[in-house]
Amino acid sequence: MSLVLDQDRRSPAAARHALTRFCAGLGLPAEAGDTIALLVTEVVTNAVLYGGPVIQLASNLRDGCLRVAVEDGNPQAPRILEY
């Protein structure tokens, strides 16, 4: 699965819905899909707030392992913010 998202406040929800459908299509348990959707929502939210203008979500299942990747257009590596 691959999805291109805008740097928009609606993108986390779009990513969550797309990944939830993808996980359901793979036959993953609903609880696992919910957890994966929550995690991707957080990462895409970070990309919207701090990343570049184009966000790409990709996911695949290989050898029983689900891989989810989020990439944004910001060329700088992420850094931990101290609060």
Backbone hydrogen bonds, N-H to C=O, Kabsch-Sander energy under -0.5 kcal/mol:
donor,donor_aa,acceptor,acceptor_aa,energy
3,L,57,L,-2.7
5,L,55,I,-3.8
7,Q,53,P,-0.9
8,D,6,D,-2.1
11,S,8,D,-1.8
14,A,10,R,-2.0
15,A,11,S,-2.8
16,R,12,P,-2.5
17,H,13,A,-2.6
18,A,14,A,-2.3
19,L,15,A,-2.6
20,T,16,R,-2.3
21,R,17,H,-2.2
22,F,18,A,-2.2
23,C,19,L,-2.8
24,A,20,T,-2.3
25,G,21,R,-2.4
26,L,22,F,-1.3
27,G,23,C,-0.5
27,G,24,A,-1.2
28,L,23,C,-2.2
33,G,29,P,-2.2
34,D,30,A,-2.5
35,T,31,E,-2.0
36,I,32,A,-2.6
37,A,33,G,-2.5
38,L,34,D,-2.1
39,L,35,T,-2.2
40,V,36,I,-2.5
41,T,37,A,-2.1
42,E,38,L,-1.9
43,V,39,L,-2.1
44,V,40,V,-2.7
45,T,41,T,-2.2
46,N,42,E,-2.0
47,A,43,V,-2.0
48,V,44,V,-2.5
49,L,45,T,-2.5
50,Y,46,N,-3.0
51,G,46,N,-0.5
51,G,47,A,-1.7
55,I,5,L,-2.6
56,Q,71,E,-3.2
57,L,3,L,-3.1
58,A,69,A,-2.5
59,S,1,M,-2.6
60,N,67,R,-2.0
62,R,60,N,-0.5
62,R,65,C,-2.3
65,C,62,R,-1.9
67,R,60,N,-3.1
67,R,65,C,-0.5
69,A,58,A,-3.1
71,E,56,Q,-2.6
73,G,54,V,-0.7
